Amino acid sequence: MIVKLDNIYKVYGESGTDTSVPALNDVSLTVDRGEYVAIMGPSGSGKSTLMNVIGCLDKPTSGTYYFEDKDVLKLKDRQMSDLRLHSIGFVFQSFYLMNEENAIENVALPLSYAGVPKKERERRAIEVLTKVGLADRVKFRPDQLSGGQKQRVAIARALVNNPKVLLADEPTGALDQKSGAAIMDLFQQLNDEGTTIIMITHDSNIASHAKKIYKIVDGQLFSGTDEQGVE
């Protein structure tokens, strides 16, 4: 087990009042090391809130969350930040690359935050860029790259700290079909090599690449095996 959520609730606003908005309703989820999991749901279903909780970007209103042996909800802000930096790699739909920096500099950014010396940062950045198929683009800036190449840079940045979990939010949402398929092939390769992947998506075709699929509906999580998502 690497991620274990039990009875997670998330309410925005003051619970029990007219202004409260329930986002997650009694969510329980266990992800083992090396799994490839997709969480599928439409806009407003709670999937982004769930991603933020798993990624330690937000805390639930109640419930328990263990990341390996760490009780995440008891961590202080600095400890949460350290967990995000060293254990979770994030891939977003919008890439979030720095336009004035080349691929090496973008990928090396998390290593800079971690205090890794410059020469080692560059070595590791080039190594992971090569792994995602961009050995010939390491000095290119984002405006010199295609959408698929930008996402590969973003994936390389997510991998450069050797995270225990790769958390991907709509990773093909900004890509054309061919580029999206190439990114899914890369995810499959990474999972085959042992990377744990949790992918958030609204697209059933993208979700089908995962080995385990869940559906989230009105803040409730179901196994994705029948029409209602209930196993």
TORPA-4810 file (N, C-alpha, C, O; in nm, 3 decimals):
<nodes>
NODE_1_0.084_-0.120_0.000_0.000_0.000_0.000_0.087_0.125_0.000_0.181_0.138_0.079_M
NODE_2_0.055_0.217_-0.091_0.127_0.344_-0.090_0.033_0.461_-0.061_0.073_0.558_0.003_I
NODE_3_-0.093_0.451_-0.107_-0.195_0.553_-0.080_-0.316_0.483_-0.020_-0.367_0.386_-0.076_V
NODE_4_-0.363_0.532_0.095_-0.482_0.474_0.158_-0.569_0.584_0.215_-0.532_0.649_0.313_K
NODE_5_-0.685_0.604_0.153_-0.784_0.699_0.201_-0.899_0.622_0.264_-0.947_0.524_0.207_L
NODE_6_-0.944_0.664_0.380_-1.057_0.600_0.447_-1.159_0.706_0.489_-1.127_0.797_0.565_D
NODE_7_-1.282_0.691_0.439_-1.396_0.773_0.483_-1.366_0.923_0.473_-1.387_1.000_0.567_N
NODE_8_-1.315_0.962_0.355_-1.278_1.101_0.332_-1.400_1.184_0.295_-1.475_1.151_0.203_I
NODE_9_-1.419_1.293_0.368_-1.521_1.392_0.335_-1.452_1.526_0.312_-1.355_1.559_0.380_Y
NODE_10_-1.502_1.602_0.217_-1.454_1.737_0.196_-1.573_1.828_0.174_-1.651_1.810_0.081_K
NODE_11_-1.587_1.927_0.262_-1.696_2.023_0.252_-1.636_2.162_0.243_-1.556_2.201_0.328_V
NODE_12_-1.674_2.237_0.141_-1.631_2.376_0.129_-1.734_2.465_0.196_-1.855_2.441_0.186_Y
NODE_13_-1.686_2.566_0.266_-1.776_2.649_0.344_-1.797_2.586_0.480_-1.734_2.486_0.513_G
NODE_14_-1.884_2.643_0.560_-1.909_2.594_0.695_-2.007_2.477_0.690_-2.121_2.491_0.645_E
NODE_15_-1.960_2.361_0.736_-2.041_2.240_0.730_-2.174_2.257_0.803_-2.178_2.312_0.913_S
NODE_16_-2.283_2.209_0.740_-2.414_2.213_0.803_-2.491_2.342_0.781_-2.601_2.358_0.833_G
NODE_17_-2.431_2.436_0.705_-2.500_2.562_0.678_-2.546_2.565_0.532_-2.511_2.478_0.453_T
NODE_18_-2.626_2.666_0.500_-2.676_2.680_0.363_-2.565_2.709_0.263_-2.582_2.687_0.143_D
NODE_19_-2.453_2.759_0.312_-2.343_2.795_0.222_-2.244_2.680_0.202_-2.150_2.693_0.124_T
NODE_20_-2.262_2.569_0.271_-2.168_2.458_0.259_-2.188_2.383_0.128_-2.301_2.366_0.081_S
NODE_21_-2.077_2.340_0.068_-2.080_2.267_-0.059_-2.002_2.137_-0.040_-1.880_2.140_-0.028_V
NODE_22_-2.072_2.022_-0.037_-2.001_1.894_-0.023_-1.932_1.858_-0.153_-1.994_1.860_-0.259_P
NODE_23_-1.802_1.824_-0.146_-1.725_1.789_-0.265_-1.687_1.641_-0.267_-1.686_1.578_-0.373_A
NODE_24_-1.656_1.584_-0.150_-1.624_1.442_-0.139_-1.711_1.382_-0.029_-1.726_1.440_0.078_L
NODE_25_-1.767_1.265_-0.057_-1.863_1.204_0.033_-1.823_1.060_0.065_-1.854_0.968_-0.011_N
NODE_26_-1.755_1.042_0.178_-1.719_0.908_0.227_-1.637_0.830_0.125_-1.670_0.716_0.090_D
NODE_27_-1.529_0.892_0.078_-1.442_0.829_-0.022_-1.336_0.743_0.047_-1.266_0.789_0.137_V
NODE_28_-1.325_0.618_0.003_-1.219_0.529_0.048_-1.149_0.473_-0.076_-1.214_0.433_-0.172_S
NODE_29_-1.016_0.472_-0.072_-0.937_0.428_-0.187_-0.803_0.378_-0.139_-0.737_0.441_-0.057_L
NODE_30_-0.762_0.262_-0.191_-0.629_0.209_-0.163_-0.556_0.186_-0.295_-0.610_0.123_-0.386_T
NODE_31_-0.435_0.237_-0.305_-0.352_0.218_-0.424_-0.222_0.152_-0.380_-0.152_0.203_-0.293_V
NODE_32_-0.192_0.039_-0.438_-0.070_-0.034_-0.405_0.046_0.015_-0.492_0.025_0.072_-0.599_D
NODE_33_0.166_-0.009_-0.445_0.285_0.029_-0.519_0.285_-0.040_-0.657_0.261_-0.160_-0.667_R
NODE_34_0.312_0.038_-0.761_0.319_-0.017_-0.895_0.187_-0.024_-0.969_0.184_-0.067_-1.085_G
NODE_35_0.077_0.017_-0.906_-0.054_0.015_-0.973_-0.067_0.132_-1.071_0.004_0.232_-1.063_E
NODE_36_-0.160_0.115_-1.163_-0.195_0.218_-1.261_-0.346_0.236_-1.250_-0.423_0.152_-1.299_Y
NODE_37_-0.388_0.345_-1.187_-0.528_0.367_-1.152_-0.580_0.491_-1.224_-0.512_0.593_-1.230_V
NODE_38_-0.701_0.482_-1.277_-0.770_0.597_-1.334_-0.893_0.628_-1.251_-0.967_0.538_-1.211_A
NODE_39_-0.914_0.756_-1.225_-1.036_0.803_-1.157_-1.109_0.891_-1.257_-1.060_0.998_-1.296_I
NODE_40_-1.227_0.846_-1.298_-1.298_0.908_-1.409_-1.427_0.975_-1.359_-1.501_0.917_-1.279_M
NODE_41_-1.452_1.095_-1.408_-1.575_1.163_-1.371_-1.591_1.291_-1.450_-1.493_1.346_-1.499_G
NODE_42_-1.713_1.341_-1.462_-1.738_1.465_-1.535_-1.697_1.587_-1.453_-1.660_1.574_-1.336_P
NODE_43_-1.703_1.703_-1.514_-1.676_1.828_-1.443_-1.773_1.843_-1.326_-1.893_1.820_-1.340_S
NODE_44_-1.720_1.881_-1.211_-1.803_1.900_-1.093_-1.829_1.775_-1.013_-1.905_1.778_-0.916_G
NODE_45_-1.769_1.663_-1.052_-1.794_1.536_-0.983_-1.715_1.521_-0.854_-1.747_1.438_-0.770_S
NODE_46_-1.611_1.602_-0.839_-1.524_1.592_-0.721_-1.387_1.536_-0.752_-1.306_1.520_-0.661_G
NODE_47_-1.360_1.505_-0.879_-1.233_1.439_-0.911_-1.112_1.531_-0.888_-1.007_1.484_-0.845_K
NODE_48_-1.126_1.661_-0.917_-1.014_1.752_-0.893_-0.990_1.771_-0.743_-0.876_1.781_-0.700_S
NODE_49_-1.098_1.775_-0.666_-1.082_1.783_-0.520_-1.011_1.659_-0.468_-0.924_1.668_-0.381_T
NODE_50_-1.049_1.543_-0.519_-0.984_1.419_-0.477_-0.837_1.421_-0.515_-0.752_1.378_-0.436_L
NODE_51_-0.805_1.470_-0.634_-0.665_1.480_-0.674_-0.588_1.571_-0.580_-0.474_1.542_-0.543_M
NODE_52_-0.649_1.682_-0.541_-0.581_1.776_-0.451_-0.556_1.714_-0.314_-0.453_1.741_-0.251_N
NODE_53_-0.650_1.630_-0.268_-0.630_1.562_-0.140_-0.518_1.459_-0.152_-0.428_1.455_-0.067_V
NODE_54_-0.522_1.375_-0.257_-0.418_1.274_-0.276_-0.282_1.340_-0.292_-0.181_1.289_-0.242_I
NODE_55_-0.279_1.453_-0.362_-0.153_1.522_-0.387_-0.106_1.611_-0.274_-0.007_1.683_-0.289_G
NODE_56_-0.176_1.609_-0.162_-0.140_1.688_-0.044_-0.141_1.838_-0.075_-0.066_1.916_-0.017_C
NODE_57_-0.229_1.877_-0.168_-0.250_2.018_-0.198_-0.365_2.076_-0.116_-0.380_2.197_-0.105_L
NODE_58_-0.446_1.987_-0.059_-0.561_2.028_0.021_-0.587_1.920_0.125_-0.555_1.803_0.104_D
NODE_59_-0.646_1.959_0.237_-0.679_1.864_0.342_-0.830_1.840_0.344_-0.907_1.933_0.325_K
NODE_60_-0.872_1.716_0.367_-1.016_1.689_0.376_-1.074_1.743_0.506_-1.002_1.777_0.600_P
NODE_61_-1.206_1.751_0.508_-1.275_1.795_0.629_-1.267_1.689_0.737_-1.253_1.721_0.855_T
NODE_62_-1.277_1.561_0.697_-1.264_1.451_0.791_-1.223_1.325_0.717_-1.228_1.320_0.594_S
NODE_63_-1.182_1.223_0.793_-1.135_1.098_0.736_-0.988_1.078_0.767_-0.928_1.157_0.840_G
NODE_64_-0.930_0.973_0.712_-0.788_0.944_0.732_-0.720_0.922_0.599_-0.780_0.869_0.505_T
NODE_65_-0.594_0.964_0.590_-0.514_0.948_0.469_-0.373_0.909_0.510_-0.303_0.984_0.578_Y
NODE_66_-0.332_0.791_0.466_-0.195_0.746_0.488_-0.122_0.739_0.355_-0.171_0.679_0.259_Y
NODE_67_-0.005_0.800_0.351_0.086_0.786_0.237_0.203_0.703_0.289_0.285_0.752_0.366_F
NODE_68_0.209_0.577_0.245_0.298_0.479_0.307_0.268_0.477_0.458_0.156_0.447_0.498_E
NODE_69_0.367_0.509_0.540_0.345_0.500_0.684_0.315_0.636_0.747_0.308_0.648_0.869_D
NODE_70_0.297_0.738_0.663_0.274_0.873_0.715_0.125_0.902_0.726_0.050_0.882_0.631_K
NODE_71_0.082_0.948_0.842_-0.055_0.996_0.862_-0.058_1.139_0.811_-0.023_1.233_0.883_D
NODE_72_-0.100_1.155_0.687_-0.085_1.283_0.616_-0.157_1.396_0.689_-0.107_1.509_0.692_V
NODE_73_-0.272_1.367_0.746_-0.353_1.473_0.805_-0.296_1.524_0.937_-0.344_1.623_0.992_L
NODE_74_-0.193_1.456_0.988_-0.126_1.503_1.108_0.004_1.577_1.077_0.072_1.625_1.168_K
NODE_75_0.039_1.585_0.948_0.162_1.653_0.910_0.145_1.804_0.917_0.037_1.857_0.889_L
NODE_76_0.251_1.873_0.955_0.252_2.018_0.950_0.274_2.063_0.806_0.313_1.984_0.721_K
NODE_77_0.248_2.191_0.780_0.257_2.242_0.644_0.392_2.214_0.580_0.398_2.175_0.463_D
NODE_78_0.500_2.232_0.654_0.635_2.208_0.599_0.653_2.060_0.566_0.713_2.026_0.464_R
NODE_79_0.601_1.973_0.651_0.610_1.829_0.624_0.528_1.790_0.503_0.569_1.705_0.424_Q
NODE_80_0.410_1.852_0.486_0.327_1.828_0.368_0.402_1.872_0.242_0.400_1.803_0.140_M
NODE_81_0.468_1.987_0.250_0.543_2.038_0.137_0.657_1.944_0.099_0.682_1.919_-0.019_S
NODE_82_0.726_1.892_0.200_0.835_1.799_0.175_0.784_1.670_0.112_0.849_1.613_0.024_D
NODE_83_0.668_1.623_0.157_0.608_1.503_0.100_0.575_1.524_-0.048_0.603_1.438_-0.131_L
NODE_84_0.516_1.639_-0.081_0.485_1.671_-0.221_0.613_1.676_-0.305_0.617_1.623_-0.416_R
NODE_85_0.715_1.739_-0.252_0.838_1.760_-0.328_0.911_1.630_-0.357_0.960_1.609_-0.468_L
NODE_86_0.917_1.542_-0.259_1.002_1.424_-0.270_0.927_1.295_-0.308_0.990_1.199_-0.353_H
NODE_87_0.796_1.292_-0.291_0.724_1.165_-0.309_0.616_1.167_-0.416_0.569_1.060_-0.457_S
NODE_88_0.574_1.286_-0.462_0.464_1.295_-0.558_0.505_1.379_-0.677_0.551_1.493_-0.661_I
NODE_89_0.490_1.323_-0.797_0.515_1.397_-0.919_0.382_1.437_-0.982_0.293_1.353_-0.995_G
NODE_90_0.369_1.563_-1.021_0.243_1.615_-1.075_0.254_1.640_-1.225_0.352_1.698_-1.272_F
NODE_91_0.152_1.595_-1.299_0.140_1.626_-1.441_0.002_1.688_-1.462_-0.100_1.627_-1.429_V
NODE_92_-0.001_1.809_-1.517_-0.126_1.882_-1.535_-0.159_1.899_-1.683_-0.071_1.889_-1.769_F
NODE_93_-0.285_1.924_-1.711_-0.331_1.945_-1.847_-0.260_2.064_-1.912_-0.231_2.060_-2.032_Q
NODE_94_-0.233_2.168_-1.835_-0.182_2.294_-1.891_-0.030_2.307_-1.890_0.023_2.415_-1.917_S
NODE_95_0.041_2.200_-1.859_0.187_2.192_-1.864_0.256_2.274_-1.753_0.340_2.221_-1.680_F
NODE_96_0.219_2.403_-1.740_0.280_2.493_-1.640_0.433_2.497_-1.653_0.505_2.483_-1.555_Y
NODE_97_0.479_2.518_-1.775_0.622_2.535_-1.798_0.658_2.684_-1.795_0.574_2.770_-1.824_L
NODE_98_0.783_2.711_-1.761_0.831_2.849_-1.762_0.882_2.881_-1.902_0.979_2.822_-1.948_M
NODE_99_0.815_2.974_-1.969_0.842_3.000_-2.112_0.982_3.051_-2.139_1.037_3.028_-2.247_N
NODE_100_1.042_3.120_-2.042_1.175_3.178_-2.065_1.287_3.079_-2.037_1.404_3.109_-2.061_E
NODE_101_1.252_2.961_-1.984_1.352_2.859_-1.950_1.348_2.745_-2.051_1.243_2.713_-2.105_E
NODE_102_1.465_2.684_-2.077_1.467_2.571_-2.169_1.421_2.444_-2.097_1.390_2.446_-1.978_N
NODE_103_1.418_2.334_-2.171_1.365_2.209_-2.115_1.445_2.164_-1.993_1.387_2.123_-1.893_A
NODE_104_1.576_2.171_-2.001_1.660_2.131_-1.886_1.624_2.214_-1.763_1.607_2.159_-1.655_I
NODE_105_1.614_2.343_-1.780_1.588_2.432_-1.667_1.449_2.408_-1.608_1.431_2.413_-1.487_E
NODE_106_1.350_2.383_-1.695_1.216_2.352_-1.646_1.215_2.222_-1.567_1.155_2.216_-1.459_N
NODE_107_1.279_2.121_-1.618_1.279_1.990_-1.552_1.357_1.995_-1.421_1.321_1.927_-1.325_V
NODE_108_1.463_2.075_-1.417_1.549_2.080_-1.299_1.490_2.161_-1.185_1.544_2.160_-1.074_A
NODE_109_1.380_2.230_-1.209_1.325_2.321_-1.108_1.298_2.253_-0.973_1.337_2.309_-0.870_L
NODE_110_1.232_2.135_-0.969_1.211_2.071_-0.838_1.341_2.037_-0.766_1.347_2.038_-0.643_P
NODE_111_1.445_2.007_-0.843_1.574_1.975_-0.782_1.636_2.099_-0.720_1.705_2.091_-0.618_L
NODE_112_1.611_2.215_-0.782_1.658_2.340_-0.725_1.594_2.365_-0.589_1.661_2.403_-0.494_S
NODE_113_1.460_2.341_-0.582_1.389_2.356_-0.455_1.443_2.259_-0.350_1.443_2.289_-0.231_Y
NODE_114_1.490_2.142_-0.396_1.541_2.040_-0.304_1.687_2.062_-0.265_1.744_1.986_-0.188_A
NODE_115_1.748_2.169_-0.321_1.886_2.201_-0.284_1.991_2.119_-0.353_2.104_2.112_-0.304_G
NODE_116_1.958_2.057_-0.467_2.055_1.976_-0.541_2.150_2.068_-0.616_2.105_2.165_-0.678_V
NODE_117_2.282_2.041_-0.613_2.378_2.127_-0.683_2.350_2.136_-0.834_2.294_2.043_-0.892_P
NODE_118_2.388_2.248_-0.896_2.352_2.276_-1.035_2.398_2.169_-1.131_2.320_2.126_-1.216_K
NODE_119_2.520_2.123_-1.120_2.572_2.023_-1.214_2.492_1.894_-1.206_2.461_1.832_-1.308_K
NODE_120_2.457_1.854_-1.085_2.377_1.733_-1.066_2.235_1.753_-1.116_2.174_1.661_-1.170_E
NODE_121_2.182_1.874_-1.097_2.048_1.905_-1.149_2.045_1.886_-1.300_1.953_1.824_-1.354_R
NODE_122_2.144_1.940_-1.368_2.148_1.931_-1.514_2.164_1.787_-1.559_2.099_1.745_-1.655_E
NODE_123_2.249_1.711_-1.491_2.270_1.571_-1.528_2.140_1.492_-1.517_2.103_1.418_-1.607_R
NODE_124_2.072_1.509_-1.405_1.947_1.434_-1.384_1.837_1.480_-1.479_1.756_1.399_-1.524_R
NODE_125_1.833_1.610_-1.508_1.732_1.662_-1.601_1.752_1.603_-1.740_1.656_1.560_-1.804_A
NODE_126_1.875_1.601_-1.787_1.904_1.545_-1.920_1.872_1.396_-1.922_1.820_1.345_-2.021_I
NODE_127_1.903_1.327_-1.815_1.876_1.183_-1.807_1.726_1.154_-1.821_1.686_1.063_-1.894_E
NODE_128_1.643_1.230_-1.750_1.499_1.203_-1.754_1.436_1.256_-1.883_1.339_1.198_-1.931_V
NODE_129_1.489_1.363_-1.940_1.442_1.409_-2.070_1.472_1.305_-2.178_1.392_1.283_-2.269_L
NODE_130_1.586_1.243_-2.168_1.620_1.134_-2.261_1.523_1.018_-2.243_1.481_0.956_-2.341_T
NODE_131_1.487_0.989_-2.120_1.395_0.879_-2.091_1.258_0.901_-2.155_1.194_0.805_-2.198_K
NODE_132_1.213_1.028_-2.163_1.082_1.056_-2.222_1.092_1.090_-2.370_0.995_1.137_-2.430_V
NODE_133_1.210_1.067_-2.431_1.223_1.080_-2.575_1.256_1.219_-2.625_1.226_1.252_-2.740_G
NODE_134_1.318_1.302_-2.541_1.349_1.439_-2.581_1.499_1.469_-2.573_1.538_1.582_-2.544_L
NODE_135_1.582_1.370_-2.599_1.727_1.389_-2.592_1.774_1.498_-2.687_1.874_1.565_-2.661_A
NODE_136_1.703_1.517_-2.799_1.743_1.616_-2.899_1.672_1.750_-2.880_1.681_1.838_-2.966_D
NODE_137_1.602_1.767_-2.766_1.527_1.891_-2.743_1.559_1.954_-2.607_1.485_2.039_-2.560_R
NODE_138_1.668_1.913_-2.546_1.694_1.955_-2.408_1.720_2.105_-2.394_1.701_2.161_-2.286_V
NODE_139_1.764_2.170_-2.501_1.793_2.314_-2.494_1.680_2.398_-2.553_1.692_2.520_-2.564_K
NODE_140_1.570_2.333_-2.592_1.459_2.405_-2.652_1.370_2.467_-2.545_1.348_2.406_-2.440_F
NODE_141_1.319_2.588_-2.571_1.221_2.651_-2.484_1.081_2.601_-2.520_1.061_2.547_-2.629_R
NODE_142_0.982_2.619_-2.430_0.847_2.571_-2.459_0.789_2.621_-2.591_0.716_2.549_-2.659_P
NODE_143_0.821_2.749_-2.628_0.764_2.801_-2.752_0.827_2.739_-2.877_0.784_2.767_-2.989_D
NODE_144_0.928_2.656_-2.857_0.991_2.584_-2.968_0.948_2.437_-2.973_0.999_2.358_-3.052_Q
NODE_145_0.853_2.401_-2.887_0.810_2.262_-2.876_0.663_2.247_-2.912_0.585_2.340_-2.896_L
NODE_146_0.627_2.128_-2.960_0.486_2.097_-2.985_0.415_2.071_-2.853_0.479_2.060_-2.749_S
NODE_147_0.281_2.060_-2.857_0.205_2.030_-2.736_0.248_1.900_-2.672_0.265_1.892_-2.551_G
NODE_148_0.264_1.796_-2.753_0.306_1.667_-2.700_0.444_1.673_-2.637_0.469_1.610_-2.535_G
NODE_149_0.535_1.749_-2.700_0.670_1.764_-2.644_0.667_1.843_-2.513_0.741_1.811_-2.420_Q
NODE_150_0.582_1.945_-2.506_0.568_2.020_-2.380_0.521_1.927_-2.268_0.571_1.935_-2.156_K
NODE_151_0.425_1.839_-2.299_0.377_1.748_-2.196_0.486_1.650_-2.155_0.492_1.610_-2.039_Q
NODE_152_0.571_1.611_-2.248_0.684_1.523_-2.214_0.782_1.594_-2.120_0.837_1.534_-2.028_R
NODE_153_0.803_1.723_-2.146_0.887_1.801_-2.054_0.823_1.805_-1.915_0.891_1.789_-1.814_V
NODE_154_0.690_1.825_-1.911_0.620_1.829_-1.783_0.628_1.694_-1.712_0.640_1.688_-1.589_A
NODE_155_0.620_1.586_-1.788_0.632_1.452_-1.728_0.774_1.430_-1.677_0.794_1.375_-1.569_I
NODE_156_0.873_1.475_-1.754_1.011_1.464_-1.708_1.032_1.540_-1.578_1.099_1.491_-1.487_A
NODE_157_0.974_1.660_-1.571_0.985_1.739_-1.447_0.921_1.664_-1.330_0.973_1.667_-1.218_R
NODE_158_0.808_1.597_-1.356_0.740_1.522_-1.250_0.822_1.403_-1.204_0.810_1.359_-1.090_A
NODE_159_0.906_1.349_-1.294_0.983_1.227_-1.263_1.122_1.255_-1.207_1.185_1.164_-1.153_L
NODE_160_1.170_1.379_-1.218_1.311_1.405_-1.191_1.351_1.379_-1.045_1.467_1.352_-1.017_V
NODE_161_1.256_1.388_-0.954_1.285_1.362_-0.812_1.258_1.217_-0.773_1.255_1.183_-0.655_N
NODE_162_1.239_1.130_-0.874_1.208_0.989_-0.849_1.092_0.973_-0.752_1.106_0.911_-0.646_N
NODE_163_0.975_1.029_-0.786_0.861_1.024_-0.694_0.808_0.883_-0.677_0.829_0.796_-0.761_P
NODE_164_0.739_0.862_-0.567_0.678_0.731_-0.542_0.544_0.717_-0.615_0.500_0.606_-0.644_K
NODE_165_0.480_0.831_-0.644_0.352_0.832_-0.715_0.355_0.942_-0.820_0.396_1.055_-0.793_V
NODE_166_0.311_0.907_-0.941_0.290_1.007_-1.045_0.141_1.036_-1.051_0.060_0.947_-1.079_L
NODE_167_0.104_1.161_-1.025_-0.036_1.203_-1.019_-0.064_1.290_-1.140_-0.009_1.400_-1.153_L
NODE_168_-0.151_1.241_-1.230_-0.175_1.310_-1.358_-0.319_1.357_-1.366_-0.412_1.277_-1.351_A
NODE_169_-0.338_1.486_-1.390_-0.471_1.545_-1.399_-0.499_1.581_-1.545_-0.441_1.675_-1.598_D
NODE_170_-0.587_1.505_-1.611_-0.622_1.526_-1.753_-0.495_1.544_-1.837_-0.480_1.646_-1.905_E
NODE_171_-0.404_1.446_-1.834_-0.272_1.465_-1.897_-0.276_1.481_-2.049_-0.179_1.530_-2.107_P
NODE_172_-0.385_1.441_-2.115_-0.394_1.455_-2.260_-0.497_1.560_-2.301_-0.526_1.575_-2.420_T
NODE_173_-0.553_1.632_-2.204_-0.664_1.723_-2.231_-0.632_1.834_-2.329_-0.722_1.884_-2.397_G
NODE_174_-0.505_1.876_-2.337_-0.468_1.987_-2.425_-0.398_1.939_-2.552_-0.339_2.019_-2.625_A
NODE_175_-0.404_1.807_-2.578_-0.329_1.750_-2.689_-0.420_1.697_-2.799_-0.536_1.662_-2.773_L
NODE_176_-0.368_1.690_-2.921_-0.441_1.624_-3.028_-0.436_1.473_-3.006_-0.363_1.424_-2.920_D
NODE_177_-0.513_1.399_-3.085_-0.529_1.256_-3.062_-0.396_1.181_-3.072_-0.367_1.094_-2.990_Q
NODE_178_-0.316_1.214_-3.173_-0.188_1.145_-3.192_-0.093_1.171_-3.076_-0.029_1.078_-3.025_K
NODE_179_-0.083_1.297_-3.034_0.006_1.331_-2.922_-0.044_1.267_-2.793_0.036_1.221_-2.711_S
NODE_180_-0.177_1.266_-2.774_-0.235_1.204_-2.655_-0.204_1.056_-2.649_-0.172_1.002_-2.543_G
NODE_181_-0.213_0.988_-2.764_-0.183_0.844_-2.768_-0.036_0.820_-2.733_-0.004_0.722_-2.665_A
NODE_182_0.053_0.909_-2.780_0.195_0.894_-2.750_0.221_0.910_-2.600_0.305_0.840_-2.543_A
NODE_183_0.150_1.004_-2.537_0.165_1.023_-2.392_0.114_0.901_-2.317_0.174_0.859_-2.218_I
NODE_184_0.003_0.843_-2.362_-0.048_0.721_-2.299_0.050_0.605_-2.314_0.064_0.523_-2.223_M
NODE_185_0.117_0.597_-2.428_0.221_0.494_-2.447_0.336_0.516_-2.347_0.390_0.421_-2.292_D
NODE_186_0.371_0.642_-2.326_0.478_0.673_-2.231_0.436_0.635_-2.089_0.515_0.579_-2.014_L
NODE_187_0.313_0.666_-2.052_0.264_0.628_-1.920_0.269_0.476_-1.902_0.308_0.427_-1.797_F
NODE_188_0.231_0.402_-2.007_0.236_0.257_-1.999_0.379_0.209_-1.977_0.403_0.118_-1.897_Q
NODE_189_0.472_0.270_-2.048_0.614_0.235_-2.032_0.660_0.262_-1.888_0.728_0.180_-1.827_Q
NODE_190_0.624_0.379_-1.836_0.664_0.415_-1.700_0.605_0.317_-1.598_0.673_0.277_-1.504_L
NODE_191_0.478_0.281_-1.618_0.415_0.185_-1.526_0.480_0.048_-1.536_0.500_-0.019_-1.434_N
NODE_192_0.514_0.006_-1.657_0.582_-0.122_-1.676_0.716_-0.124_-1.603_0.763_-0.229_-1.560_D
NODE_193_0.777_-0.006_-1.590_0.906_0.005_-1.520_0.888_0.020_-1.369_0.986_0.029_-1.295_E
NODE_194_0.761_0.023_-1.322_0.735_0.024_-1.178_0.678_0.151_-1.120_0.654_0.158_-1.000_G
NODE_195_0.656_0.255_-1.204_0.601_0.380_-1.153_0.454_0.364_-1.117_0.375_0.313_-1.198_T
NODE_196_0.416_0.405_-0.999_0.276_0.407_-0.957_0.209_0.530_-1.017_0.257_0.642_-0.999_T
NODE_197_0.098_0.510_-1.088_0.031_0.620_-1.156_-0.114_0.629_-1.110_-0.187_0.529_-1.109_I
NODE_198_-0.156_0.749_-1.073_-0.296_0.779_-1.046_-0.336_0.889_-1.142_-0.282_0.999_-1.137_I
NODE_199_-0.431_0.860_-1.231_-0.468_0.951_-1.337_-0.613_0.995_-1.321_-0.702_0.912_-1.304_M
NODE_200_-0.635_1.126_-1.328_-0.768_1.183_-1.321_-0.811_1.221_-1.463_-0.736_1.289_-1.533_I
NODE_201_-0.929_1.178_-1.506_-0.972_1.208_-1.642_-1.125_1.205_-1.652_-1.193_1.142_-1.570_T
NODE_202_-1.178_1.274_-1.754_-1.320_1.265_-1.784_-1.343_1.172_-1.904_-1.457_1.143_-1.940_H
NODE_203_-1.233_1.126_-1.967_-1.237_1.056_-2.094_-1.226_0.905_-2.072_-1.123_0.857_-2.023_D
NODE_204_-1.328_0.830_-2.108_-1.327_0.685_-2.088_-1.219_0.617_-2.171_-1.164_0.516_-2.129_S
NODE_205_-1.187_0.672_-2.289_-1.081_0.614_-2.372_-0.945_0.626_-2.305_-0.863_0.535_-2.311_N
NODE_206_-0.921_0.741_-2.242_-0.795_0.760_-2.169_-0.793_0.672_-2.044_-0.691_0.610_-2.014_I
NODE_207_-0.905_0.667_-1.973_-0.912_0.584_-1.853_-0.887_0.437_-1.882_-0.834_0.365_-1.798_A
NODE_208_-0.924_0.393_-2.003_-0.912_0.251_-2.037_-0.767_0.204_-2.043_-0.742_0.083_-2.044_S
NODE_209_-0.672_0.296_-2.046_-0.531_0.256_-2.045_-0.486_0.209_-1.907_-0.388_0.136_-1.895_H
NODE_210_-0.557_0.250_-1.803_-0.521_0.210_-1.667_-0.560_0.065_-1.641_-0.643_0.008_-1.712_A
NODE_211_-0.499_0.008_-1.540_-0.529_-0.131_-1.505_-0.647_-0.141_-1.408_-0.706_-0.248_-1.392_K
NODE_212_-0.679_-0.030_-1.344_-0.793_-0.027_-1.252_-0.863_0.107_-1.270_-0.798_0.212_-1.270_K
NODE_213_-0.996_0.104_-1.285_-1.073_0.226_-1.310_-1.176_0.246_-1.199_-1.247_0.153_-1.161_I
NODE_214_-1.182_0.368_-1.150_-1.287_0.409_-1.057_-1.367_0.522_-1.121_-1.315_0.597_-1.204_Y
NODE_215_-1.493_0.534_-1.082_-1.576_0.646_-1.124_-1.612_0.729_-1.001_-1.637_0.676_-0.893_K
NODE_216_-1.613_0.859_-1.020_-1.656_0.948_-0.912_-1.780_1.022_-0.959_-1.780_1.086_-1.064_I
NODE_217_-1.886_1.014_-0.879_-2.016_1.073_-0.912_-2.067_1.148_-0.789_-2.086_1.087_-0.683_V
NODE_218_-2.087_1.278_-0.802_-2.137_1.359_-0.690_-2.056_1.336_-0.563_-2.112_1.326_-0.453_D
NODE_219_-1.924_1.327_-0.579_-1.836_1.315_-0.465_-1.823_1.176_-0.407_-1.753_1.157_-0.308_G
NODE_220_-1.889_1.077_-0.468_-1.879_0.939_-0.421_-1.798_0.857_-0.521_-1.815_0.871_-0.642_Q
NODE_221_-1.711_0.772_-0.470_-1.621_0.692_-0.553_-1.671_0.549_-0.564_-1.706_0.485_-0.465_L
NODE_222_-1.674_0.499_-0.689_-1.719_0.363_-0.716_-1.617_0.291_-0.803_-1.545_0.353_-0.881_F
NODE_223_-1.612_0.160_-0.789_-1.536_0.079_-0.883_-1.606_0.084_-1.018_-1.728_0.074_-1.024_S
NODE_224_-1.530_0.100_-1.126_-1.592_0.126_-1.256_-1.621_0.002_-1.336_-1.571_-0.013_-1.448_G
NODE_225_-1.702_-0.090_-1.282_-1.727_-0.215_-1.353_-1.868_-0.232_-1.407_-1.892_-0.323_-1.487_T
NODE_226_-1.962_-0.147_-1.367_-2.096_-0.159_-1.424_-2.154_-0.021_-1.453_-2.083_0.079_-1.440_D
NODE_227_-2.278_-0.013_-1.490_-2.336_0.112_-1.536_-2.332_0.222_-1.430_-2.312_0.339_-1.462_E
NODE_228_-2.351_0.183_-1.304_-2.349_0.283_-1.197_-2.211_0.297_-1.136_-2.189_0.380_-1.048_Q
NODE_229_-2.118_0.215_-1.184_-1.984_0.220_-1.129_-1.970_0.143_-1.002_-1.866_0.154_-0.936_G
NODE_230_-2.069_0.064_-0.963_-2.060_-0.010_-0.838_-2.027_-0.155_-0.868_-2.096_-0.221_-0.947_V
NODE_231_-1.922_-0.205_-0.805_-1.879_-0.340_-0.832_-1.968_-0.439_-0.760_-1.948_-0.560_-0.771_E
</nodes>
